[in-house]
Amino acid sequence: MATENESPQNDEAPALPQVKPGSSTEDFLEKHGKKTILLVILAVIGIGISFFMKAKNQTYIKESGEKFTSAQTSDDLESVIKDYPGSLAAGNAMLILADRKLSTNNVDEAKGYLTSFVKEQKEAPLYYNGLFALGTVEERLGNGDAAKKIYGEIVAAKDQASTAAAAALRLADMTYEEGDLEGALNAYQAIAKDFPGNVFLQENGVIDSRRTDVNQSIVLRDNPPPAPEPPAEKPAPEAPAPPTEKPAPSE
């Protein structure tokens, strides 16, 4: 029997501390919700900008192509370059203008257009065509070393460059023109191995023709024909006898 001095017993179970789940979605959003929403918004904006830029680029390509197609004069082509910088249409306009300048023997101006093309149109389908044209222009201007460097860059591109075989041929021709016959012969033989089945080389038969020329030059160099004998000196014509005086007639 309990006495009055005894404290009443508490039959209720002690309260335990509440524990939050460590990785609940609610907790994550509570801590990072603003950041997550911001990332989502940025992603949506990025997608929108991508679509916008793609549409804008398509319009740019279409407009530049139409203006290039309708261009007739050199001034029209200059407008394409000015109004649509970096476009394929601008690059094609540069190539046409360079060709027109070469046809009128304005080699320096042609070089200017081709230099701009090579600098600005590295992804263009005709990039290596323009680069090869620049090499030929450097040759015309007497800049042989610059031309060789350009041709070497084209050859190094191999299958990426449609003008690789032509560039290799020009390098071999320049070696021949400089008088290095053995070097030229080796270069022509290497071209035949490096570019098997090349239509340009096969149809024109240039490699066989060049090798024949070099071999003939080597034979003539190593077996020069004898120097022609100097012509025999003709005897000096005899001086005519002095006329004899006729005796004066007698009277």
Buried (B, 14 or more C-beta within 10 A) or exposed (E): EEEEEEEEEEEEEEEEEEEEEEEEEEEEEEEEEEEEEEEEEEEEEEEEEEEEEEEEEEEBBEBBBEBBEEBEEEEEBBBBBEEBEBBBBBBBBBBBBBEBBBEEEEBEBBBBBBBBBBEBBEEBEBBBBBBBBBBBBBBBBEBEEBBBEBBBBBBEBEEEBBBBBBBBBBBBBBBBEEEBBEBBBBBBBEBBEEBEEBEEBBEEEBBEEBBEBBEEBBEEEEEEEEEEEEEEEEEEEEEEEEEEEEEEEEE
